Amino acid sequence: MGEINSAGPIVIGQQNLSLSEALAKSGGLDKLTAEDSGVLIFRRADDSNSVARIFGLDMSNPGGMLLAGEFILNPSDVVYIKATNFSQYNSFISQILPTVTAAFQIDSLFQ
């Protein structure tokens, strides 16, 4: 989920699947919008009395990339890639721009 080229479920099957393999199967991080230091893995608790665990990984350095190759995913894990601050700003602007444009057009009609 998040800023990945092809978001969606990945079948793990009988063999272990590392985080880096899963990211590769999803087309990798989006080069324009992904925050490579913001890779989050959400893992359900083993029992109903525990809380879910969240793992954070910084793939902006070689150590993080190495760990991604060793981090084995569970079938119910959810991987989320954060957006960069600039990407979040652009998204906000693109969502609010039609409203602001409409307000200026309505204002200009009454002047």
DOGU-221498 format. One line per field, with one value per residue (C-alpha): residue number from 1; residue in three letters; y, z, x. Coordinates in steps of 0.2 Angstrom, whole numbers. Each point is the difference from the previous one (the first is absolute). Layout:
n c(NUM	...)
res c(ALA	...)
north c(Y	...)
up c(Z	...)
east c(X	...)
END
This chain:
n c(1	2	3	4	5	6	7	8	9	10	11	12	13	14	15	16	17	18	19	20	21	22	23	24	25	26	27	28	29	30	31	32	33	34	35	36	37	38	39	40	41	42	43	44	45	46	47	48	49	50	51	52	53	54	55	56	57	58	59	60	61	62	63	64	65	66	67	68	69	70	71	72	73	74	75	76	77	78	79	80	81	82	83	84	85	86	87	88	89	90	91	92	93	94	95	96	97	98	99	100	101	102	103	104	105	106	107	108	109	110	111)
res c(MET	GLY	GLU	ILE	ASN	SER	ALA	GLY	PRO	ILE	VAL	ILE	GLY	GLN	GLN	ASN	LEU	SER	LEU	SER	GLU	ALA	LEU	ALA	LYS	SER	GLY	GLY	LEU	ASP	LYS	LEU	THR	ALA	GLU	ASP	SER	GLY	VAL	LEU	ILE	PHE	ARG	ARG	ALA	ASP	ASP	SER	ASN	SER	VAL	ALA	ARG	ILE	PHE	GLY	LEU	ASP	MET	SER	ASN	PRO	GLY	GLY	MET	LEU	LEU	ALA	GLY	GLU	PHE	ILE	LEU	ASN	PRO	SER	ASP	VAL	VAL	TYR	ILE	LYS	ALA	THR	ASN	PHE	SER	GLN	TYR	ASN	SER	PHE	ILE	SER	GLN	ILE	LEU	PRO	THR	VAL	THR	ALA	ALA	PHE	GLN	ILE	ASP	SER	LEU	PHE	GLN)
north c(0	18	7	-16	-3	-14	-1	-16	-17	-11	-19	-7	-18	-14	9	14	18	14	18	4	-14	6	18	-6	-10	16	10	8	17	14	11	16	-1	-14	4	-13	2	-3	-18	-7	-18	-3	-18	-7	-6	-19	0	11	7	8	16	0	3	13	-1	15	-1	13	-5	16	-8	-17	-7	2	-8	-15	-2	0	-15	-9	6	-15	5	-9	-4	14	13	17	10	19	13	18	14	14	17	8	-14	3	19	-3	-12	13	14	-11	-4	18	9	-3	7	15	3	-2	13	13	-3	3	15	7	-2	12	13)
up c(0	-2	-12	-9	-19	1	16	4	8	-3	3	11	-3	8	-1	11	-8	5	1	-15	-10	3	-5	-16	-4	3	-12	13	9	-11	-4	0	16	11	16	0	18	5	-4	13	3	10	8	9	18	2	12	3	17	-8	-11	-18	-3	-11	-8	-8	-13	-8	-17	-4	6	-4	17	-2	-17	7	14	-12	-8	17	6	-3	-3	8	-10	8	1	-8	-7	-2	-9	7	-12	0	8	-18	-7	15	-3	-19	4	12	-13	-14	11	6	-17	-8	15	1	-19	1	14	-10	-15	10	8	-17	-6	14	-3)
east c(0	5	13	4	-1	-12	-10	-9	0	15	-2	14	-3	10	17	6	-1	11	-5	12	-8	-17	5	7	-15	-10	11	10	-3	-7	16	-10	-11	7	10	13	3	-18	-3	-13	-5	-15	-1	-15	2	1	-14	-15	7	15	1	7	18	7	17	8	14	11	4	10	16	9	-4	-18	0	10	-13	-14	8	0	-17	-12	-18	-15	-15	-11	14	-5	14	-2	11	-1	-1	13	-5	0	-11	-12	0	-3	-15	-7	1	-7	-15	-3	3	-17	-9	11	-1	-19	-1	10	-11	-16	8	4	-18	-6	12)
END
